[in-house]
Amino acid sequence: MERKISVKEEIKQKLKERPLLIDGAMGTMLQTYGLSPGECPEEWNLSHPQIVENIHREYIRAGADIILTNTFGANRIKLDNFNRGNATTEINRSAVNIAKEAILKEESQKKRVFIAASVGPTGKILQPYGELKIEEAYQNYLEQVLVLEQEGVDLIILETFYDLEEIKTALRVVKENTDLMVIASMTFDKSLKTIYGIDPKKAVKTLEDNGADGVGGNCGVGPEILYEVMKIMKGVSHTYLMVEPNAGMPELVKGKVIYPTSPEIMAQYAEKFIALGINLIGGCCGTTPLHVKMISDKIKTINKWC
């Protein structure tokens, strides 16, 4: 009898064949559907599930191999800012089921689509510089991660972290309480460091030493800076690498937030990331299904990954 492989093994097999394409921005897309400034994006899993599902479906049709759940800020500490902390379980559970439904409705695409749980920082500063205790942060992530695993996500992506201690805490939660593949990603600025002064080499070594299945960089100031970050990471990493750049730095034009990096430019950088050997490529703030579609087309045209 043929042995049934785990989802983690399945993902790793896919990564041997070609880079996997992650979807684009959820928040940016929600704003186009009416999300107001200061409104809780994750609450839309309950109040506007059909819109969240439609966004997932747009990304699947654009060519995404991995869609991220609308759970970036769905930890209790972050949700308490919107007086929605008591809905933590419901919001996370709904997010995963919405993603599953989107995949089910796009079966005509005839491709395997994985669900990655997006897990972001608390927004609080850990001790000794802030008031948040590491154990409190641990319990905060534990509550979220357990729901995400129970509902059946395929992997977890820890993203947009600045503080090495906080992402280590979230990573420890995933490693100690699940068997899920976990990618740990930090955000770097023009100095090629996080705002906490963490450089790519230190990030890679620390996160890999703490059991991350993959490491990477996301958000920040656009693909140009992240390309430099990924070159540094590539030189020291011993595992999978992920990149999710913003579509440039946002600009306010006639009262509207515009991200200047076009889908064409993002696709050009995708080619550079592939040449560098990056395993997972996606987009962060400002990226849309059109960006993802052009990146997908670029991947398909590179024969060695087809």
Secondary structure, 3 states (H helix, E strand, C coil): CCCCCCHHHHHHHHHHHCCEEECCCCHHHHHHCCCCCCCCHHHHHHHCHHHHHHHHHHHHHHCCCEEECCCCCCCHHHHHHHCCHHHHHHHHHHHHHHHHHHHHHCHHHCCCCEEEEEECCCCCCECCCCCECHHHHHHHHHHHHHHHHHHCCCEEEEEEECCHHHHHHHHHHHHHHCCCEEEEEECCCCCCCCCCCCCHHHHHHHHHHCCCCEEEEEECCCHHHHHHHHHHHHHHCCCEEEEEECCCCCEEECCEEECCCCHHHHHHHHHHHHHHCCCEECCCCCCCHHHHHHHHHHHHHCHHHC
